[in-house]
Amino acid sequence: MGVYNVSKHAVVALSETLYQDLQLVTDQIGASVLCPFFVATGISQSHRNRPSELANSKPTKSQMIQQAMTWQGRRRWQGHRRRRGATGV
């Protein structure tokens, strides 16, 4: 998830810089960034792109951390939805 987080931050920083640079030239052009809470991109299923010769290799520490964080996050979200009376996931 580190690469994802760094990339997202880079896009925000680049957009903020672009906005500031554009403001020096004109106020008719701007720049915005939308950072939604969650988008089902499939990033957590990146194993689908893994080369077949690496399919049975031991997960890296970062992969194990990502799996644990995803599991914990899903549990918290489902609990939050149950407390609010939502159905489904």
PyMOL CGO cylinders between C-alpha atoms (Angstrom):
from pymol import cmd
from pymol.cgo import CYLINDER

trace = [
    CYLINDER, 0.00, 0.00, 0.00, 2.99, 2.29, 0.41, 0.3, 1, 1, 1, 1, 1, 1,
    CYLINDER, 2.99, 2.29, 0.41, 3.36, 2.82, -3.32, 0.3, 1, 1, 1, 1, 1, 1,
    CYLINDER, 3.36, 2.82, -3.32, -0.34, 3.62, -3.62, 0.3, 1, 1, 1, 1, 1, 1,
    CYLINDER, -0.34, 3.62, -3.62, -0.19, 6.11, -0.74, 0.3, 1, 1, 1, 1, 1, 1,
    CYLINDER, -0.19, 6.11, -0.74, 2.91, 7.83, -2.10, 0.3, 1, 1, 1, 1, 1, 1,
    CYLINDER, 2.91, 7.83, -2.10, 1.40, 8.03, -5.60, 0.3, 1, 1, 1, 1, 1, 1,
    CYLINDER, 1.40, 8.03, -5.60, -1.83, 9.53, -4.27, 0.3, 1, 1, 1, 1, 1, 1,
    CYLINDER, -1.83, 9.53, -4.27, 0.11, 12.12, -2.27, 0.3, 1, 1, 1, 1, 1, 1,
    CYLINDER, 0.11, 12.12, -2.27, 2.20, 12.94, -5.36, 0.3, 1, 1, 1, 1, 1, 1,
    CYLINDER, 2.20, 12.94, -5.36, -0.91, 13.61, -7.43, 0.3, 1, 1, 1, 1, 1, 1,
    CYLINDER, -0.91, 13.61, -7.43, -2.30, 15.93, -4.74, 0.3, 1, 1, 1, 1, 1, 1,
    CYLINDER, -2.30, 15.93, -4.74, 1.02, 17.80, -4.42, 0.3, 1, 1, 1, 1, 1, 1,
    CYLINDER, 1.02, 17.80, -4.42, 1.37, 18.13, -8.20, 0.3, 1, 1, 1, 1, 1, 1,
    CYLINDER, 1.37, 18.13, -8.20, -2.19, 19.42, -8.52, 0.3, 1, 1, 1, 1, 1, 1,
    CYLINDER, -2.19, 19.42, -8.52, -1.69, 21.96, -5.74, 0.3, 1, 1, 1, 1, 1, 1,
    CYLINDER, -1.69, 21.96, -5.74, 1.49, 23.21, -7.43, 0.3, 1, 1, 1, 1, 1, 1,
    CYLINDER, 1.49, 23.21, -7.43, -0.27, 23.38, -10.79, 0.3, 1, 1, 1, 1, 1, 1,
    CYLINDER, -0.27, 23.38, -10.79, -3.10, 25.37, -9.23, 0.3, 1, 1, 1, 1, 1, 1,
    CYLINDER, -3.10, 25.37, -9.23, -0.69, 27.86, -7.66, 0.3, 1, 1, 1, 1, 1, 1,
    CYLINDER, -0.69, 27.86, -7.66, 1.29, 28.22, -10.90, 0.3, 1, 1, 1, 1, 1, 1,
    CYLINDER, 1.29, 28.22, -10.90, -1.87, 28.80, -12.92, 0.3, 1, 1, 1, 1, 1, 1,
    CYLINDER, -1.87, 28.80, -12.92, -3.05, 31.47, -10.47, 0.3, 1, 1, 1, 1, 1, 1,
    CYLINDER, -3.05, 31.47, -10.47, 0.10, 33.47, -11.30, 0.3, 1, 1, 1, 1, 1, 1,
    CYLINDER, 0.10, 33.47, -11.30, -0.93, 33.57, -14.95, 0.3, 1, 1, 1, 1, 1, 1,
    CYLINDER, -0.93, 33.57, -14.95, -4.74, 33.62, -15.00, 0.3, 1, 1, 1, 1, 1, 1,
    CYLINDER, -4.74, 33.62, -15.00, -7.75, 33.07, -12.80, 0.3, 1, 1, 1, 1, 1, 1,
    CYLINDER, -7.75, 33.07, -12.80, -9.70, 31.48, -15.65, 0.3, 1, 1, 1, 1, 1, 1,
    CYLINDER, -9.70, 31.48, -15.65, -8.00, 28.07, -15.35, 0.3, 1, 1, 1, 1, 1, 1,
    CYLINDER, -8.00, 28.07, -15.35, -7.77, 26.03, -12.17, 0.3, 1, 1, 1, 1, 1, 1,
    CYLINDER, -7.77, 26.03, -12.17, -6.83, 22.58, -10.99, 0.3, 1, 1, 1, 1, 1, 1,
    CYLINDER, -6.83, 22.58, -10.99, -8.75, 20.26, -8.67, 0.3, 1, 1, 1, 1, 1, 1,
    CYLINDER, -8.75, 20.26, -8.67, -8.23, 16.85, -7.12, 0.3, 1, 1, 1, 1, 1, 1,
    CYLINDER, -8.23, 16.85, -7.12, -10.96, 14.48, -5.97, 0.3, 1, 1, 1, 1, 1, 1,
    CYLINDER, -10.96, 14.48, -5.97, -9.79, 11.99, -3.32, 0.3, 1, 1, 1, 1, 1, 1,
    CYLINDER, -9.79, 11.99, -3.32, -12.67, 9.61, -2.63, 0.3, 1, 1, 1, 1, 1, 1,
    CYLINDER, -12.67, 9.61, -2.63, -12.67, 7.49, 0.51, 0.3, 1, 1, 1, 1, 1, 1,
    CYLINDER, -12.67, 7.49, 0.51, -12.63, 4.16, -1.32, 0.3, 1, 1, 1, 1, 1, 1,
    CYLINDER, -12.63, 4.16, -1.32, -12.67, 3.12, -4.95, 0.3, 1, 1, 1, 1, 1, 1,
    CYLINDER, -12.67, 3.12, -4.95, -12.86, -0.57, -5.84, 0.3, 1, 1, 1, 1, 1, 1,
    CYLINDER, -12.86, -0.57, -5.84, -9.77, -0.58, -8.08, 0.3, 1, 1, 1, 1, 1, 1,
    CYLINDER, -9.77, -0.58, -8.08, -8.72, -4.14, -7.35, 0.3, 1, 1, 1, 1, 1, 1,
    CYLINDER, -8.72, -4.14, -7.35, -5.33, -2.95, -6.07, 0.3, 1, 1, 1, 1, 1, 1,
    CYLINDER, -5.33, -2.95, -6.07, -5.54, -5.45, -3.19, 0.3, 1, 1, 1, 1, 1, 1,
    CYLINDER, -5.54, -5.45, -3.19, -5.89, -8.26, -5.75, 0.3, 1, 1, 1, 1, 1, 1,
    CYLINDER, -5.89, -8.26, -5.75, -2.67, -7.38, -7.54, 0.3, 1, 1, 1, 1, 1, 1,
    CYLINDER, -2.67, -7.38, -7.54, -1.69, -11.04, -7.35, 0.3, 1, 1, 1, 1, 1, 1,
    CYLINDER, -1.69, -11.04, -7.35, -3.74, -11.47, -10.54, 0.3, 1, 1, 1, 1, 1, 1,
    CYLINDER, -3.74, -11.47, -10.54, -0.85, -9.80, -12.40, 0.3, 1, 1, 1, 1, 1, 1,
    CYLINDER, -0.85, -9.80, -12.40, 1.86, -11.82, -10.64, 0.3, 1, 1, 1, 1, 1, 1,
    CYLINDER, 1.86, -11.82, -10.64, 4.07, -13.93, -12.94, 0.3, 1, 1, 1, 1, 1, 1,
    CYLINDER, 4.07, -13.93, -12.94, 3.21, -17.63, -12.71, 0.3, 1, 1, 1, 1, 1, 1,
    CYLINDER, 3.21, -17.63, -12.71, 6.76, -18.55, -11.65, 0.3, 1, 1, 1, 1, 1, 1,
    CYLINDER, 6.76, -18.55, -11.65, 6.26, -16.46, -8.49, 0.3, 1, 1, 1, 1, 1, 1,
    CYLINDER, 6.26, -16.46, -8.49, 2.77, -17.77, -7.70, 0.3, 1, 1, 1, 1, 1, 1,
    CYLINDER, 2.77, -17.77, -7.70, 3.89, -20.03, -4.85, 0.3, 1, 1, 1, 1, 1, 1,
    CYLINDER, 3.89, -20.03, -4.85, 6.52, -17.73, -3.34, 0.3, 1, 1, 1, 1, 1, 1,
    CYLINDER, 6.52, -17.73, -3.34, 6.27, -16.61, 0.27, 0.3, 1, 1, 1, 1, 1, 1,
    CYLINDER, 6.27, -16.61, 0.27, 4.51, -13.24, 0.74, 0.3, 1, 1, 1, 1, 1, 1,
    CYLINDER, 4.51, -13.24, 0.74, 6.76, -10.29, 1.50, 0.3, 1, 1, 1, 1, 1, 1,
    CYLINDER, 6.76, -10.29, 1.50, 6.46, -8.47, 4.83, 0.3, 1, 1, 1, 1, 1, 1,
    CYLINDER, 6.46, -8.47, 4.83, 4.70, -5.54, 3.14, 0.3, 1, 1, 1, 1, 1, 1,
    CYLINDER, 4.70, -5.54, 3.14, 2.19, -7.94, 1.54, 0.3, 1, 1, 1, 1, 1, 1,
    CYLINDER, 2.19, -7.94, 1.54, 1.47, -9.52, 4.92, 0.3, 1, 1, 1, 1, 1, 1,
    CYLINDER, 1.47, -9.52, 4.92, 0.97, -6.08, 6.48, 0.3, 1, 1, 1, 1, 1, 1,
    CYLINDER, 0.97, -6.08, 6.48, -1.33, -5.07, 3.62, 0.3, 1, 1, 1, 1, 1, 1,
    CYLINDER, -1.33, -5.07, 3.62, -3.39, -8.23, 4.08, 0.3, 1, 1, 1, 1, 1, 1,
    CYLINDER, -3.39, -8.23, 4.08, -3.72, -7.61, 7.81, 0.3, 1, 1, 1, 1, 1, 1,
    CYLINDER, -3.72, -7.61, 7.81, -4.66, -3.96, 7.29, 0.3, 1, 1, 1, 1, 1, 1,
    CYLINDER, -4.66, -3.96, 7.29, -7.23, -4.84, 4.63, 0.3, 1, 1, 1, 1, 1, 1,
    CYLINDER, -7.23, -4.84, 4.63, -8.78, -7.47, 6.89, 0.3, 1, 1, 1, 1, 1, 1,
    CYLINDER, -8.78, -7.47, 6.89, -8.92, -5.10, 9.89, 0.3, 1, 1, 1, 1, 1, 1,
    CYLINDER, -8.92, -5.10, 9.89, -10.29, -2.26, 7.78, 0.3, 1, 1, 1, 1, 1, 1,
    CYLINDER, -10.29, -2.26, 7.78, -13.00, -4.47, 6.33, 0.3, 1, 1, 1, 1, 1, 1,
    CYLINDER, -13.00, -4.47, 6.33, -13.97, -5.64, 9.83, 0.3, 1, 1, 1, 1, 1, 1,
    CYLINDER, -13.97, -5.64, 9.83, -14.20, -2.06, 11.10, 0.3, 1, 1, 1, 1, 1, 1,
    CYLINDER, -14.20, -2.06, 11.10, -16.24, -0.92, 8.08, 0.3, 1, 1, 1, 1, 1, 1,
    CYLINDER, -16.24, -0.92, 8.08, -18.68, -3.83, 8.39, 0.3, 1, 1, 1, 1, 1, 1,
    CYLINDER, -18.68, -3.83, 8.39, -19.09, -3.16, 12.11, 0.3, 1, 1, 1, 1, 1, 1,
    CYLINDER, -19.09, -3.16, 12.11, -19.72, 0.52, 11.40, 0.3, 1, 1, 1, 1, 1, 1,
    CYLINDER, -19.72, 0.52, 11.40, -22.36, -0.38, 8.83, 0.3, 1, 1, 1, 1, 1, 1,
    CYLINDER, -22.36, -0.38, 8.83, -24.06, -2.81, 11.24, 0.3, 1, 1, 1, 1, 1, 1,
    CYLINDER, -24.06, -2.81, 11.24, -24.17, -0.18, 14.00, 0.3, 1, 1, 1, 1, 1, 1,
    CYLINDER, -24.17, -0.18, 14.00, -25.81, 2.26, 11.60, 0.3, 1, 1, 1, 1, 1, 1,
    CYLINDER, -25.81, 2.26, 11.60, -28.35, -0.34, 10.43, 0.3, 1, 1, 1, 1, 1, 1,
    CYLINDER, -28.35, -0.34, 10.43, -26.98, -0.73, 6.88, 0.3, 1, 1, 1, 1, 1, 1,
    CYLINDER, -26.98, -0.73, 6.88, -27.36, -4.02, 5.06, 0.3, 1, 1, 1, 1, 1, 1,
    CYLINDER, -27.36, -4.02, 5.06, -24.89, -5.67, 2.75, 0.3, 1, 1, 1, 1, 1, 1,
    CYLINDER, -24.89, -5.67, 2.75, -21.22, -4.82, 2.31, 0.3, 1, 1, 1, 1, 1, 1,
]
cmd.load_cgo(trace, "trace")
